[in-house]
Amino acid sequence: MDVSRRFFELPFEERAKYMSTDMRAAVRYGTSFNQNIDGIFCWRDFLKLNCHPLLDLLPYWPSTPIDLREKIVSYAKHMETLFFMLMKAIIESLGLADEDILNEFEDGSQLMVINCYPWCPEPDLTLGIPPHSDYGFLTLLLQDSIQGLQIMSKGEWVTIEPLHGSLVINVGDHLEIFSNGRYKSVLHRVLVNPTNSRISIASLHSLPFENIVRPSPQLINEENPRRFKDTDFAAFLEYISSIEHKSKSFLESRKLT
């Protein structure tokens, strides 16, 4: 949290070195989901760090603050370990005997997204992030003590109260597809605060970018027909580059009618 906050306190010229429209870049600094087509910029700054393969990508990460690489590498490794523990439990909960999917995660994708939501003089006129669901299997989110995260539950927005020392685990689109709908991805958004800035750190995990995500064959039968098309990261990039990312529309586009 501390080193993340210090990165966003750097002069804009230093942070701007890492601005990019390439969503596959090793490091990307910016303000919005899609800086080319979003009509309204989100009220946030972000730093996105691809974490796999770590040794190949680390030299591209910011070198200031001087301890950023060390701290984020350590945190990323811990998040990867926790992700494997959670996925093993999820696979067990689905009653799946085949754990080949865990082997695929060995070379899986991990994206660290460090968000800074500056205080906003008119918070009712904007959002930190508009409603969306995450594309991967799981997102492991660390928040500071400032409220902001909301999830959609039973048709209403519910604020997730920050709990010190805890992580919020979001189910992503890929897990909903893999589980053939048994796990539901979480529609969420971020509000901004009129007096306090907010920091959050999200670790997004999925299969390797080139791998196909599909419903597990073991979860498909006459009573539970297949609900989703195959998908991959390329399909997600194509979709997000052509349509403003305002809802969980990508998942809707993968549903079989």
C-alpha positions in Angstrom: 0.0 0.0 0.0 2.8 2.4 1.0 4.9 2.0 -2.1 1.8 2.1 -4.4 0.8 5.4 -2.8 4.3 6.8 -3.3 4.2 5.8 -7.0 1.1 8.0 -7.6 2.8 10.8 -5.7 5.6 10.9 -8.3 5.5 13.9 -10.8 3.2 13.2 -13.7 6.1 13.3 -16.1 7.6 10.3 -14.4 4.3 8.3 -14.3 3.5 9.3 -17.9 6.6 7.3 -19.1 4.5 4.2 -18.7 1.4 5.3 -20.6 0.4 2.9 -23.4 -2.7 1.8 -25.4 -1.3 -1.7 -25.7 -3.3 -3.9 -23.4 -0.6 -6.6 -23.6 2.2 -4.3 -22.4 4.4 -5.4 -19.5 3.5 -2.1 -17.7 0.7 0.4 -18.4 -0.2 3.6 -16.7 -3.5 5.4 -17.4 -6.9 6.5 -16.3 -9.5 4.5 -18.2 -10.6 1.1 -19.4 -10.0 2.0 -23.0 -8.3 5.3 -23.5 -9.1 5.4 -27.2 -12.9 5.1 -27.0 -14.2 5.8 -23.5 -16.5 8.8 -23.6 -15.8 9.7 -20.0 -12.5 9.0 -18.2 -12.7 7.2 -15.0 -11.8 9.2 -11.9 -8.8 7.2 -11.2 -5.1 6.6 -12.0 -3.9 3.0 -12.5 -0.7 1.1 -12.9 -1.0 -2.3 -14.5 1.8 -4.8 -14.2 1.9 -8.1 -16.1 3.5 -10.6 -13.7 4.1 -13.7 -15.9 6.7 -14.6 -17.0 8.0 -12.4 -14.1 11.7 -12.5 -14.9 11.1 -11.4 -18.5 8.8 -8.6 -17.6 10.3 -7.2 -14.4 12.9 -5.0 -16.2 10.1 -3.1 -17.8 8.4 -2.2 -14.5 8.9 1.2 -13.0 12.2 1.6 -11.2 10.9 4.4 -8.9 10.1 4.3 -6.1 13.2 2.3 -5.7 11.5 -0.4 -3.6 8.5 -0.8 -5.9 9.7 -3.9 -7.8 10.8 -5.7 -4.6 7.5 -5.1 -2.8 5.2 -5.9 -5.7 7.2 -9.0 -6.7 6.9 -10.3 -3.1 3.2 -9.5 -3.0 2.5 -11.0 -6.4 4.1 -14.3 -5.4 1.9 -14.5 -2.3 -1.2 -13.8 -4.3 -0.3 -16.5 -6.8 0.0 -19.0 -3.9 -3.3 -18.0 -2.5 -5.0 -18.2 -5.9 -3.9 -21.8 -6.3 -5.2 -22.6 -2.8 -8.6 -21.1 -3.7 -8.8 -22.7 -7.1 -8.1 -26.1 -5.6 -11.0 -25.6 -3.2 -13.3 -24.4 -6.0 -12.5 -27.4 -8.2 -13.2 -29.7 -5.2 -16.5 -27.8 -4.5 -17.6 -28.5 -8.1 -17.0 -32.2 -7.7 -14.4 -32.3 -10.4 -12.0 -35.3 -10.4 -9.8 -34.0 -13.1 -7.3 -31.3 -11.8 -5.6 -30.7 -15.2 -6.9 -27.1 -15.0 -4.5 -26.5 -12.1 -1.6 -27.6 -14.2 -2.6 -25.0 -16.9 -2.5 -22.3 -14.2 1.2 -23.0 -13.7 1.8 -20.8 -16.8 -1.3 -18.7 -16.3 -1.7 -15.0 -16.5 -1.5 -12.7 -13.5 -2.1 -9.0 -13.8 -1.5 -6.6 -10.9 -3.7 -3.5 -11.1 -2.8 -0.8 -8.6 -5.6 1.8 -8.5 -5.5 5.4 -7.1 -8.9 7.2 -6.8 -8.2 10.8 -6.0 -10.6 12.8 -3.8 -13.3 14.3 -6.0 -15.0 17.6 -5.4 -18.2 16.4 -7.1 -18.4 12.6 -6.5 -22.0 12.4 -7.7 -21.0 13.3 -11.2 -18.5 10.5 -11.9 -17.3 7.0 -10.9 -13.9 5.6 -10.1 -14.7 2.7 -12.3 -18.1 2.1 -14.0 -20.0 -1.2 -13.5 -18.2 -4.2 -14.9 -17.1 -7.8 -14.1 -13.6 -9.0 -14.3 -12.6 -11.2 -17.2 -10.4 -13.8 -15.4 -11.1 -16.6 -12.9 -10.5 -14.8 -9.6 -9.5 -11.3 -8.6 -7.8 -10.9 -5.2 -8.4 -7.4 -4.0 -6.7 -5.5 -1.2 -8.3 -2.2 -0.1 -7.3 0.6 2.2 -9.7 1.9 4.8 -11.7 4.2 2.5 -15.1 3.0 1.3 -15.6 2.8 -2.5 -16.2 -0.7 -3.8 -19.8 -1.7 -4.4 -21.3 -4.9 -5.8 -24.6 -5.6 -7.4 -26.8 -7.8 -5.2 -30.5 -8.5 -5.8 -30.8 -5.5 -8.1 -29.2 -3.1 -5.6 -25.7 -1.6 -5.2 -24.2 -2.8 -1.9 -21.1 -1.1 -0.4 -18.3 -3.5 0.7 -17.0 -2.2 4.0 -13.2 -2.3 4.1 -12.0 -4.8 6.7 -8.4 -4.2 7.8 -6.1 -7.1 7.0 -8.6 -8.8 4.7 -8.8 -9.5 0.9 -12.0 -9.4 -1.2 -12.2 -12.3 -3.6 -14.2 -11.5 -6.8 -15.4 -14.3 -9.1 -14.6 -13.4 -12.7 -16.2 -14.2 -16.1 -13.8 -17.1 -16.8 -14.8 -19.0 -13.7 -18.5 -18.5 -14.5 -17.8 -20.0 -18.0 -15.6 -22.8 -16.6 -18.2 -23.8 -14.0 -21.0 -23.6 -16.6 -22.8 -21.0 -14.5 -22.5 -22.5 -11.0 -20.2 -19.7 -9.9 -21.4 -16.2 -10.9 -19.1 -13.4 -11.8 -19.6 -10.3 -9.7 -20.8 -7.0 -11.2 -19.1 -4.2 -9.3 -18.2 -0.5 -9.5 -16.2 2.0 -7.5 -17.4 5.3 -6.1 -15.2 8.2 -5.4 -14.8 10.2 -2.1 -15.3 13.9 -1.7 -12.5 14.2 1.0 -10.2 11.2 0.8 -8.1 9.5 -1.9 -8.3 5.7 -2.0 -5.8 3.0 -3.0 -6.7 -0.6 -4.0 -4.5 -3.4 -5.4 -6.1 -6.1 -7.5 -4.4 -9.3 -8.5 -6.3 -10.8 -11.5 -5.7 -14.5 -12.3 -6.6 -16.7 -15.3 -5.2 -19.2 -17.8 -2.4 -18.3 -20.2 -3.6 -15.6 -22.7 -3.5 -18.1 -25.6 -5.5 -20.8 -23.9 -9.2 -21.5 -24.5 -11.6 -21.1 -21.6 -14.7 -23.4 -21.9 -17.2 -25.0 -19.6 -15.8 -28.2 -17.9 -17.2 -31.2 -19.8 -17.8 -32.8 -16.4 -20.4 -30.1 -15.6 -22.4 -30.6 -18.8 -25.3 -33.1 -19.1 -28.9 -33.2 -20.2 -30.1 -31.5 -17.0 -27.3 -28.9 -17.2 -26.7 -28.1 -20.9 -23.7 -26.1 -22.0 -24.3 -22.4 -21.4 -21.3 -20.7 -22.9 -19.1 -20.5 -26.0 -15.4 -21.1 -26.0 -13.4 -17.9 -25.4 -9.9 -16.6 -24.9 -8.1 -13.4 -24.1 -7.9 -12.3 -27.8 -11.7 -12.4 -28.0 -11.9 -10.3 -24.8 -9.4 -7.7 -26.3 -11.4 -7.5 -29.5 -14.6 -6.9 -27.7 -13.3 -4.3 -25.2 -11.6 -2.4 -28.0 -14.9 -2.0 -29.9 -17.5 -1.5 -27.2 -17.4 0.8 -24.2 -17.0 -1.4 -21.2 -19.9 -0.3 -19.0 -21.4 -3.6 -17.8 -20.8 -7.4 -17.9 -21.6 -7.3 -21.6 -18.6 -9.5 -22.6 -19.9 -12.4 -20.6 -23.4 -11.9 -22.1 -21.7 -12.1 -25.5 -20.3 -15.5 -24.7 -23.7 -17.0 -23.6 -25.3 -19.6 -25.8 -28.9 -18.8 -26.7 
